[in-house]
Amino acid sequence: MVLLSLLLSVAAFVYLLYAMLRAERF
C-alpha cells in the first residue's frame, strides 16, 4: 500500500531528525 510506505518514510525521517537533535545535545 502506498499510504503505508509513505507513513513509514515519514516515521523514519522523524526518527533520524530526533537522533540528530539528540546527538547535537551531547
VOVEX-178826 format. One line per 3 residues: number of its first residue (from 1); for each residue x, y, z of C-alpha. Coordinates in nm, 4 decimals, padded with zeros to 6 digits. Each point is the difference from the previous one (the first is absolute). Layout:
BEGIN
NUM	X:Y:Z ~ ...
***
This chain:
BEGIN
1	00.0000:00.0000:00.0000 ~ 00.1282:00.3461:-00.0891 ~ -00.1358:00.1632:00.3164
4	00.1845:-00.2472:00.2222 ~ 00.3247:00.0604:-00.1892 ~ -00.0408:00.3757:00.0348
7	-00.0713:-00.0299:00.3718 ~ 00.3080:-00.2173:00.0492 ~ 00.2121:00.2507:-00.1914
10	-00.1236:00.2889:00.2136 ~ 00.0571:-00.2001:00.3197 ~ 00.3567:-00.0794:-00.1058
13	00.0656:00.3666:-00.0822 ~ -00.1340:00.1161:00.3376 ~ 00.2083:-00.2631:00.1795
16	00.3113:00.1130:-00.1848 ~ -00.0711:00.3637:00.0829 ~ -00.0501:-00.0892:00.3672
19	00.3267:-00.1947:00.0041 ~ 00.1851:00.2983:-00.1505 ~ -00.1422:00.2412:00.2575
22	00.0909:-00.2399:00.2792 ~ 00.3549:-00.0362:-00.1336 ~ 00.0383:00.3781:-00.0095
25	-00.1014:00.0311:00.3627 ~ 00.2729:-00.2390:00.1229
***
